[in-house]
Amino acid sequence: MPIDAAKALAAEPRSGEITWDHKDVQLYHLGIGAGIPATDPDELRYTLESRLHVLPSFATVAGAGSPGVIGGLSMPGVDVDLAKVLHGGQSLTVHRPLPVQGTATATARIAAVYDKGKAAVLVMRTEVADGQGPLWTNDAQIFVRGEGGWGGDRGPSARLDPPAGAPDRTVERPIREDQALLYRLSGDWNPLHADPEFAKLAGFERPILHGLCTYGSTLKAVVDTLLGGDVTRVRSYATRFAGVVYPGETLRIRMWHTPEATRVAVSAVERDDAPVLADTVVEHT
């Protein structure tokens, strides 16, 4: 079996220094679709260094691209075919607002290995702290097709009851044809998002958008629409990747809002509202 759960869980955490500055933040924001219209004051908060604030989902790429997925595949006890790997879900806890530039220590480990029968799920936890203390904690759920069935723990269900009633807000966000090519410059170089031949090998008709790009675009929509553009109000953000997005499609983002949290569902407009993000919750002040 290519995944040795005991070995993966027992492996020593990996720690390393990460750094980022305003250019990394601006590139990430552009990669998730910020900057349209280019002169809109609300968009300049994401693109102009003199006004810059940091969307918390930047934590998924800060200093290391996509450490939760790519890093998890290089941990002891894990030896799988990249073409069988999908990003199953992502959760982020923000301990304090992300600075525009910083140096921090990222510590990563396999926190859980679940046996889903026809697949395995690895939970890659990355904890990041600087000299002032904890900054954020990322959990990436890595779904590996064909690697389950050894009789291990199935793990908790990520499914939530559907939100009640009609959404409080619904917005649509177009995804540009080159969105994946731009987003991958933040560090996630998986060829699934750029190489048509690799995408076909993985079972897709063409390259798909990074799940974390949709993740960031969705959080930006929630912050801009319901939180007054204030990124510091976000406390945590979790989602399950329920389907793919192809560059050039349109995201339909439905939001159910309360003072403490916003439930979100995201679908692809052009494919009859095919689900994209499910069981999505943004906790905030």
DRENVOBA-946455 format. One line per 4 residues: for each residue x, y, z of N, C-alpha, C, O. Coordinates in steps of 0.05 Angstrom, whole numbers, always signed. Layout:
X Y Z X Y Z X Y Z X Y Z  ...
end
This chain:
+17 -24 +0 +0 +0 +0 +18 +25 +0 +35 +28 +17  +14 +43 -19 +31 +66 -21 +29 +85 +3 +47 +101 +8  +7 +84 +18 +4 +101 +42 +7 +84 +67 -9 +65 +71  +28 +89 +82 +32 +75 +108 +23 +94 +129 +37 +112 +138
-2 +90 +139 -15 +109 +157 +1 +113 +183 +5 +135 +192  +10 +90 +194 +25 +92 +219 +51 +108 +216 +57 +125 +233  +65 +103 +194 +90 +117 +189 +85 +147 +185 +100 +164 +194  +64 +153 +170 +58 +181 +164 +51 +197 +189 +60 +219 +193
+35 +184 +207 +26 +197 +231 +49 +200 +251 +49 +219 +267  +68 +182 +251 +90 +182 +270 +113 +200 +261 +131 +205 +277  +113 +209 +236 +135 +224 +225 +139 +250 +241 +120 +263 +249  +164 +258 +244 +170 +284 +256 +159 +307 +240 +161 +306 +215
+148 +327 +253 +139 +351 +238 +162 +364 +223 +185 +362 +231  +156 +376 +200 +176 +391 +185 +172 +421 +190 +150 +431 +187  +193 +434 +197 +192 +463 +201 +211 +478 +183 +232 +467 +176  +203 +501 +175 +220 +517 +158 +211 +546 +158 +188 +552 +166
+228 +564 +151 +222 +592 +151 +208 +600 +125 +216 +591 +103  +188 +616 +127 +174 +627 +103 +175 +657 +105 +174 +669 +126  +176 +670 +82 +176 +699 +80 +157 +707 +58 +153 +692 +39  +146 +731 +60 +130 +742 +39 +130 +773 +42 +137 +783 +63
+123 +786 +20 +121 +815 +21 +97 +824 +4 +81 +807 -5  +95 +850 -1 +71 +860 -14 +68 +849 -42 +45 +847 -51  +89 +843 -56 +87 +833 -83 +73 +806 -83 +57 +800 -101  +80 +789 -63 +67 +762 -61 +37 +765 -56 +21 +751 -67
+30 +784 -38 +2 +789 -32 -13 +799 -56 -35 +790 -62  -1 +819 -70 -14 +830 -94 -18 +809 -116 -39 +807 -128  +2 +792 -120 +0 +771 -140 -22 +751 -133 -37 +743 -150  -23 +744 -108 -44 +726 -99 -72 +738 -104 -90 +725 -114
-75 +763 -96 -101 +776 -100 -109 +777 -129 -132 +772 -136  -90 +784 -147 -96 +783 -175 -103 +755 -185 -120 +752 -202  -89 +735 -173 -94 +708 -181 -122 +698 -174 -132 +679 -187  -135 +709 -154 -162 +701 -147 -183 +720 -159 -207 +717 -153
-174 +739 -176 -193 +755 -190 -197 +784 -181 -215 +798 -190  -180 +793 -162 -182 +820 -153 -173 +839 -175 -159 +831 -194  -180 +865 -172 -171 +885 -190 -189 +892 -213 -181 +905 -232  -214 +883 -212 -234 +889 -233 -258 +901 -220 -271 +888 -203
-265 +926 -226 -251 +945 -244 -224 +955 -231 -222 +957 -206  -205 +960 -247 -178 +966 -237 -176 +991 -220 -159 +992 -202  -194 +1011 -225 -192 +1036 -210 -213 +1037 -187 -215 +1058 -174  -228 +1016 -183 -248 +1016 -162 -234 +1017 -135 -216 +1001 -129
-241 +1037 -117 -227 +1039 -91 -228 +1014 -75 -210 +1008 -60  -250 +999 -77 -252 +974 -62 -233 +953 -72 -223 +937 -56  -227 +953 -98 -207 +934 -109 -179 +943 -104 -161 +927 -101  -174 +969 -102 -147 +979 -97 -137 +970 -70 -113 +970 -65
-155 +964 -51 -146 +953 -25 -132 +926 -29 -117 +918 -11  -137 +913 -51 -124 +887 -56 -100 +889 -75 -84 +871 -76  -97 +912 -89 -78 +913 -111 -57 +935 -108 -36 +934 -121  -62 +956 -92 -44 +979 -90 -29 +978 -64 -42 +977 -42
-3 +978 -65 +13 +973 -41 +9 +994 -20 +12 +988 +4  +2 +1019 -27 -2 +1039 -7 -28 +1036 +9 -32 +1049 +29  -46 +1019 -1 -72 +1014 +13 -76 +985 +21 -98 +977 +29  -56 +969 +17 -59 +940 +17 -68 +929 +44 -57 +936 +65
-87 +911 +42 -93 +893 +65 -93 +865 +54 -94 +860 +30  -92 +845 +72 -87 +817 +64 -111 +800 +69 -120 +797 +92  -122 +789 +48 -144 +770 +50 -134 +745 +65 -113 +735 +57  -147 +736 +86 -137 +714 +102 -130 +689 +86 -111 +674 +94
-143 +684 +65 -137 +660 +49 -110 +661 +36 -101 +641 +25  -97 +684 +36 -69 +685 +27 -52 +666 +43 -31 +657 +33  -60 +659 +67 -45 +640 +84 -41 +613 +69 -21 +599 +76  -58 +606 +51 -54 +580 +37 -31 +580 +17 -23 +559 +8
-20 +603 +11 +3 +604 -8 +27 +619 +4 +48 +619 -9  +24 +632 +27 +45 +649 +37 +72 +634 +40 +74 +615 +55  +91 +643 +25 +118 +632 +29 +124 +605 +17 +147 +597 +15  +103 +590 +9 +107 +563 +1 +89 +552 -20 +90 +528 -26
+73 +568 -33 +56 +559 -54 +33 +543 -43 +14 +555 -33  +33 +517 -46 +11 +500 -36 +22 +478 -18 +22 +455 -25  +32 +486 +6 +46 +467 +23 +28 +444 +33 +38 +422 +37  +2 +449 +36 -16 +429 +47 -19 +405 +28 -21 +382 +38
-19 +410 +2 -23 +388 -17 +3 +377 -27 +9 +353 -22  +19 +393 -39 +45 +384 -50 +63 +374 -28 +76 +354 -31  +64 +390 -6 +82 +382 +16 +73 +355 +28 +89 +339 +36  +46 +351 +30 +36 +327 +42 +44 +302 +27 +47 +281 +38
+48 +305 +1 +54 +282 -16 +84 +273 -13 +92 +252 -23  +100 +290 +0 +128 +283 +3 +134 +275 +32 +157 +272 +39  +114 +272 +49 +118 +264 +76 +125 +235 +78 +116 +219 +61  +139 +226 +99 +144 +197 +103 +119 +181 +104 +99 +190 +116
+119 +158 +91 +96 +141 +91 +76 +146 +69 +56 +133 +66  +82 +166 +52 +64 +174 +30 +79 +172 +4 +99 +185 +0  +69 +154 -14 +81 +151 -40 +59 +145 -60 +51 +122 -64  +48 +166 -72 +24 +163 -89 +29 +177 -116 +47 +193 -119
+12 +170 -135 +12 +181 -162 -2 +208 -161 -26 +209 -154  +11 +229 -170 -1 +256 -169 -26 +257 -185 -44 +273 -179  -29 +241 -206 -53 +241 -223 -77 +231 -208 -100 +235 -217  -73 +217 -185 -96 +207 -170 -103 +225 -146 -121 +218 -131
-90 +248 -145 -93 +265 -121 -112 +288 -127 -110 +301 -148  -131 +293 -109 -149 +316 -111 -148 +330 -83 -145 +317 -63  -152 +355 -84 -154 +371 -59 -183 +368 -49 -201 +379 -62  -187 +354 -27 -214 +348 -18 -228 +370 -2 -252 +374 -4
-212 +385 +13 -223 +406 +29 -201 +423 +42 -178 +415 +41  -209 +445 +53 -190 +463 +65 -203 +478 +89 -226 +487 +87  -188 +480 +111 -197 +497 +133 -175 +514 +142 -151 +506 +143  -182 +538 +150 -162 +558 +159 -172 +572 +184 -195 +580 +186
-155 +573 +204 -161 +588 +229 -141 +611 +230 -117 +607 +229  -151 +635 +233 -135 +659 +234 -132 +668 +263 -151 +674 +276  -107 +669 +273 -102 +676 +301 -100 +706 +304 -105 +717 +326  -91 +720 +284 -91 +749 +283 -87 +758 +254 -79 +742 +237
-93 +783 +248 -92 +792 +220 -65 +787 +207 -44 +791 +220  -65 +779 +182 -41 +773 +168 -27 +799 +160 -39 +817 +149  -1 +802 +165 +14 +826 +157 +20 +826 +128 +21 +805 +115  +24 +849 +117 +31 +852 +88 +57 +840 +82 +61 +829 +60
+76 +841 +100 +101 +827 +97 +109 +814 +123 +102 +823 +145  +124 +792 +120 +131 +779 +145 +151 +756 +141 +156 +747 +119  +162 +747 +163 +179 +723 +164 +168 +706 +187 +163 +716 +209  +163 +681 +182 +151 +664 +202 +161 +635 +199 +175 +629 +180
+155 +619 +219 +162 +591 +218 +137 +574 +213 +117 +577 +227  +138 +558 +193 +116 +540 +186 +123 +512 +194 +144 +501 +187  +106 +499 +210 +110 +472 +219 +87 +454 +208 +64 +459 +214  +95 +434 +193 +75 +417 +179 +78 +388 +187 +100 +378 +192
+55 +375 +189 +54 +346 +195 +28 +334 +185 +9 +348 +179  +28 +308 +182 +4 +293 +176 -12 +290 +202 -3 +275 +220  -34 +303 +204 -50 +302 +229 -69 +279 +230 -78 +271 +252  -77 +268 +207 -96 +246 +206 -94 +232 +179 -87 +244 +159
-101 +206 +179 -103 +190 +155 -129 +175 +157 -133 +160 +176  -147 +179 +138 -173 +166 +139 -177 +147 +115 -167 +152 +93  -190 +125 +120 -196 +105 +100 -225 +108 +91 -243 +101 +106  -229 +118 +67 -256 +122 +56 -265 +99 +38 -284 +103 +23
-251 +77 +39 -259 +54 +23 -245 +54 -4 -226 +39 -8  -255 +70 -22 -243 +71 -49 -222 +93 -51 -210 +98 -72  -217 +107 -29 -198 +129 -29 -187 +132 -1 -198 +122 +19  -164 +146 +1 -153 +154 +27 -154 +184 +29 -152 +198 +9
-156 +194 +53 -155 +223 +58 -133 +228 +78 -133 +218 +100  -114 +245 +70 -93 +255 +88 -101 +283 +97 -109 +299 +81  -97 +288 +123 -101 +315 +133 -73 +327 +139 -59 +318 +158  -65 +346 +123 -39 +359 +126 -43 +385 +142 -55 +404 +132
-32 +386 +166 -35 +410 +183 -10 +427 +182 +12 +417 +187  -13 +453 +177 +9 +471 +177 +3 +494 +196 -16 +508 +194  +21 +496 +216 +18 +517 +237 +40 +538 +233 +63 +531 +230  +32 +563 +232 +51 +584 +225 +51 +605 +248 +30 +614 +258
+75 +612 +257 +79 +631 +278 +103 +649 +272 +122 +640 +259  +102 +673 +282 +125 +691 +280 +134 +699 +308 +125 +686 +328  +151 +719 +311 +162 +727 +337 +141 +737 +356 +146 +738 +380  +117 +744 +346 +96 +753 +364 +76 +731 +371 +57 +736 +386
+80 +707 +360 +62 +685 +367 +48 +673 +343 +56 +679 +320  +28 +656 +347 +14 +643 +325 +1 +662 +306 -10 +683 +314  +3 +656 +280 -10 +672 +259 -34 +658 +247 -56 +669 +247  -30 +633 +238 -53 +618 +227 -47 +588 +228 -25 +579 +232
-69 +572 +225 -67 +543 +223 -83 +535 +198 -107 +542 +195  -70 +520 +181 -83 +510 +156 -86 +479 +158 -67 +466 +166  -109 +469 +151 -113 +440 +148 -121 +435 +119 -141 +446 +109  -105 +419 +104 -112 +412 +77 -120 +382 +77 -105 +365 +87
-144 +376 +66 -152 +349 +63 -145 +339 +35 -155 +350 +15  -127 +319 +34 -117 +309 +9 -130 +283 +2 -127 +263 +17  -145 +282 -19 -161 +259 -28 -145 +244 -48 -138 +254 -69  -139 +218 -42 -123 +201 -60 -140 +178 -70 -146 +160 -55
-147 +179 -95 -165 +158 -106 -150 +131 -108 -127 +129 -114  -165 +110 -101 -155 +83 -103 -137 +74 -81 -125 +52 -84  -134 +90 -60 -114 +83 -39 -127 +76 -12 -113 +74 +8  -153 +72 -12 -166 +64 +13 -169 +34 +15 -157 +19 +0
-186 +25 +34 -193 -3 +36 -175 -20 +54 -175 -44 +52  -160 -7 +72 -142 -23 +90 -155 -27 +117 -143 -39 +135  -180 -18 +121 -194 -22 +146 -188 -1 +167 -193 -5 +191  -178 +22 +159 -172 +44 +177 -196 +60 +185 -219 +56 +175
-192 +80 +202 -213 +98 +212 -224 +114 +188 -209 +125 +172  -251 +115 +186 -263 +130 +164 -262 +160 +169 -264 +176 +151  -259 +168 +194 -258 +196 +201 -285 +209 +203 -305 +196 +197  -286 +234 +211 -312 +248 +214 -324 +255 +187 -309 +258 +167
-350 +259 +187 -363 +268 +162 -361 +298 +161 -365 +312 +180  -354 +308 +137 -352 +337 +133 -379 +349 +124 -381 +373 +120  -400 +332 +121 -425 +342 +110 -441 +357 +131 -444 +347 +154  -452 +380 +124 -469 +396 +141 -497 +395 +131 -502 +390 +107
-516 +400 +148 -544 +402 +139 -546 +427 +121 -533 +447 +126  -562 +426 +100 -564 +449 +82 -574 +473 +96 -590 +471 +115  -566 +497 +88 -576 +522 +101 -606 +524 +97 -617 +515 +76  -620 +536 +116 -649 +538 +115 -656 +564 +100 -644 +585 +103
-677 +561 +83 -688 +585 +69 -671 +594 +46 -651 +582 +39  -681 +616 +34 -667 +628 +11 -642 +642 +21 -641 +652 +43  -621 +644 +4 -596 +658 +12 -602 +688 +16 -620 +699 +4  -586 +699 +34 -588 +728 +39 -576 +744 +16 -586 +766 +9
-556 +734 +4 -543 +747 -19 -534 +726 -39 -525 +705 -31  -535 +733 -65 -524 +717 -86 -509 +735 -105 -519 +755 -114  -484 +727 -110 -468 +743 -129 -455 +724 -149 -453 +700 -144  -448 +734 -172 -434 +718 -193 -407 +730 -198 -404 +755 -199
-387 +713 -201 -360 +722 -205 -348 +706 -229 -345 +682 -228  -342 +720 -251 -330 +707 -275 -302 +699 -270 -287 +713 -257  -294 +675 -280 -267 +665 -278 -254 +668 -306 -264 +657 -325  -232 +683 -308 -220 +688 -334 -208 +663 -345 -201 +644 -330
-204 +662 -371 -192 +639 -385 -163 +634 -375 -154 +611 -374  -150 +655 -367 -122 +652 -358 -119 +652 -328 -97 +655 -317  -141 +649 -313 -140 +651 -284 -122 +631 -271 -106 +637 -253  -123 +605 -280 -106 +585 -268 -77 +590 -274 -59 +585 -258
-71 +600 -298 -43 +606 -306 -32 +628 -288 -8 +628 -281  -49 +648 -281 -40 +669 -263 -38 +660 -234 -18 +666 -221  -58 +645 -225 -58 +636 -197 -34 +618 -191 -23 +619 -170  -26 +601 -210 -4 +582 -205 +22 +596 -200 +41 +584 -189
+25 +621 -208 +49 +636 -203 +53 +642 -173 +75 +650 -164  +32 +637 -157 +36 +640 -128 +48 +615 -115 +52 +614 -91  +53 +594 -132 +69 +572 -122 +58 +544 -126 +72 +524 -121  +33 +541 -134 +22 +514 -138 +25 +506 -168 +10 +515 -185
+46 +491 -173 +54 +485 -201 +43 +458 -211 +52 +448 -231  +23 +447 -198 +11 +422 -207 +3 +425 -236 -13 +443 -243  +13 +408 -254 +7 +411 -283 -23 +406 -289 -31 +412 -311  -38 +396 -270 -67 +392 -274 -81 +418 -282 -102 +418 -295
-69 +440 -274 -82 +466 -278 -71 +481 -302 -79 +504 -307  -53 +469 -317 -42 +483 -340 -37 +465 -365 -39 +475 -387  -32 +440 -361 -24 +421 -382 -47 +405 -391 -57 +388 -376  -58 +409 -416 -81 +394 -425 -77 +364 -425 -95 +349 -419
-53 +355 -432 -48 +326 -433 -48 +314 -405 -59 +292 -401  -37 +328 -386 -37 +318 -358 -66 +317 -348 -74 +299 -334  -81 +338 -354 -109 +339 -345 -125 +315 -356 -141 +304 -341  -121 +308 -381 -134 +285 -392 -126 +259 -378 -142 +242 -373
-100 +257 -371 -90 +234 -357 -104 +231 -330 -109 +209 -320  -111 +254 -318 -124 +254 -292 -154 +252 -294 -168 +251 -274  -165 +250 -319 -193 +246 -323 -210 +270 -329 -234 +269 -327  -197 +293 -335 -211 +317 -341 -208 +325 -370 -188 +320 -383
-229 +338 -381 -228 +345 -409 -208 +366 -416 -198 +368 -438  -201 +383 -396 -181 +404 -399 -172 +412 -372 -184 +404 -352  -151 +429 -370 -142 +438 -344 -164 +451 -327 -181 +465 -337  -163 +445 -301 -183 +456 -283 -171 +478 -265 -146 +480 -262
-188 +494 -254 -179 +516 -236 -170 +503 -209 -182 +483 -201  -150 +515 -197 -142 +506 -170 -166 +509 -151 -180 +530 -151  -170 +489 -135 -191 +492 -114 -186 +515 -96 -205 +529 -87  -161 +520 -89 -155 +542 -72 -158 +570 -85 -161 +590 -71
-159 +570 -111 -166 +595 -125 -196 +601 -121 -203 +624 -114  -212 +581 -125 -241 +584 -119 -245 +591 -90 -262 +608 -83  -230 +579 -72 -231 +584 -44 -226 +613 -38 -241 +626 -23  -205 +624 -49 -199 +652 -45 -219 +671 -57 -227 +691 -45
-228 +665 -82 -248 +682 -95 -274 +683 -79 -286 +704 -77  -281 +661 -67 -306 +659 -51 -303 +676 -25 -321 +690 -18  -280 +673 -12 -277 +689 +13 -277 +719 +6 -289 +735 +21  -265 +726 -16 -265 +755 -23 -294 +764 -28 -301 +787 -20
-310 +748 -40 -338 +755 -45 -353 +759 -19 -369 +778 -16  -348 +742 +1 -361 +744 +27 -352 +770 +41 -368 +785 +52  -325 +774 +42 -315 +798 +55 -325 +823 +42 -334 +842 +56  -325 +824 +16 -334 +849 +2 -364 +853 +4 -373 +876 +5
-379 +831 +4 -408 +834 +3 -421 +837 +30 -440 +852 +33  -410 +823 +50 -424 +822 +76 -408 +832 +100 -419 +838 +121  -381 +835 +96 -364 +844 +119 -353 +872 +115 -333 +879 +128  -364 +887 +97 -355 +914 +93 -327 +917 +83 -314 +938 +87
-317 +896 +70 -290 +897 +60 -268 +894 +81 -244 +898 +76  -276 +887 +106 -257 +887 +128 -247 +858 +132 -260 +841 +143  -222 +853 +122 -211 +826 +123 -205 +817 +152 -203 +793 +157  -202 +836 +170 -194 +829 +198 -218 +817 +213 -214 +807 +235
-242 +817 +202 -265 +806 +215 -266 +775 +212 -280 +762 +227  -251 +764 +194 -251 +735 +189 -236 +721 +211 -214 +728 +218  -249 +700 +223 -237 +684 +244 -229 +656 +234 -208 +646 +241  -246 +644 +218 -239 +618 +206 -255 +615 +180 -274 +629 +175
-247 +595 +164 -259 +591 +138 -254 +562 +130 -231 +553 +128  -275 +547 +126 -273 +519 +119 -291 +512 +95 -313 +524 +92  -282 +494 +78 -298 +485 +56 -292 +457 +48 -271 +445 +56  -310 +444 +33 -306 +419 +20 -307 +423 -10 -326 +435 -20
-287 +414 -25 -287 +417 -53 -305 +396 -66 -298 +372 -66  -328 +405 -75 -349 +387 -84 -348 +382 -115 -362 +363 -124  -334 +398 -129 -332 +395 -158 -312 +414 -170 -300 +430 -155  -307 +411 -195 -286 +427 -208 -297 +452 -221 -321 +455 -226
-279 +471 -226 -285 +495 -242 -266 +495 -265 -242 +490 -262  -277 +501 -289 -260 +505 -313 -256 +535 -317 -275 +550 -317  -231 +543 -322 -227 +572 -329 -246 +580 -351 -250 +566 -371  -256 +605 -348 -276 +615 -367 -305 +613 -357 -323 +625 -369
-309 +597 -336 -336 +594 -325 -342 +617 -305 -325 +634 -300  -367 +616 -295 -376 +636 -276 -384 +622 -250 -399 +603 -250  -374 +633 -228 -382 +623 -202 -407 +637 -192 -410 +661 -193  -426 +621 -183 -450 +632 -170 -446 +627 -140 -445 +604 -132
-445 +648 -124 -439 +646 -96 -463 +654 -80 -471 +678 -80  -475 +635 -65 -499 +640 -49 -490 +641 -20 -474 +625 -10  -500 +661 -5 -492 +666 +22 -516 +668 +41 -535 +683 +36  -514 +654 +64 -533 +655 +85 -519 +667 +109 -500 +655 +120
-527 +691 +118 -511 +707 +136 -524 +709 +164 -548 +713 +166  -506 +706 +184 -514 +713 +212 -492 +730 +223 -471 +733 +211  -496 +742 +247 -474 +760 +258 -448 +745 +263 -427 +758 +263  -449 +719 +269 -425 +704 +276 -413 +688 +253 -389 +682 +254
-429 +681 +233 -419 +663 +212 -435 +665 +187 -459 +673 +188  -423 +659 +165 -437 +659 +139 -434 +632 +126 -411 +622 +122  -456 +619 +120 -456 +594 +104 -455 +601 +75 -467 +621 +66  -440 +586 +59 -436 +592 +31 -439 +567 +14 -431 +545 +23
-451 +569 -9 -451 +548 -29 -443 +560 -56 -453 +581 -63  -425 +547 -70 -415 +557 -95 -420 +537 -117 -416 +513 -114  -429 +546 -140 -435 +529 -163 -425 +542 -189 -418 +565 -190  -423 +525 -210 -415 +534 -236 -439 +540 -253 -455 +522 -259
-443 +565 -260 -467 +574 -274 -471 +559 -300 -494 +550 -306  -450 +557 -316 -453 +546 -343 -458 +516 -344 -466 +505 -365  -455 +502 -322 -461 +473 -321 -484 +468 -302 -483 +450 -285  -505 +484 -306 -531 +479 -292 -526 +480 -261 -537 +463 -247
-510 +499 -252 -505 +502 -224 -493 +477 -212 -500 +469 -190  -474 +465 -226 -459 +442 -215 -445 +451 -190 -432 +471 -190  -447 +435 -167 -434 +443 -142 -404 +446 -145 -391 +429 -159  -392 +466 -133 -363 +471 -133 -352 +470 -104 -334 +455 -98
-363 +487 -87 -356 +487 -59 -381 +481 -43 -403 +492 -48  -378 +463 -23 -401 +455 -6 -392 +456 +23 -368 +457 +29  -411 +455 +41 -405 +454 +70 -385 +476 +78 -366 +472 +92  -391 +500 +67 -372 +522 +70 -382 +541 +91 -405 +550 +91
-364 +548 +110 -371 +566 +132 -349 +586 +136 -325 +579 +139  -356 +612 +137 -337 +633 +145 -346 +643 +172 -368 +654 +175  -330 +639 +192 -336 +650 +219 -323 +678 +221 -300 +681 +213  -337 +697 +233 -327 +724 +233 -340 +740 +256 -358 +730 +269
-329 +763 +260 -341 +781 +280 -361 +799 +267 -374 +816 +280
end
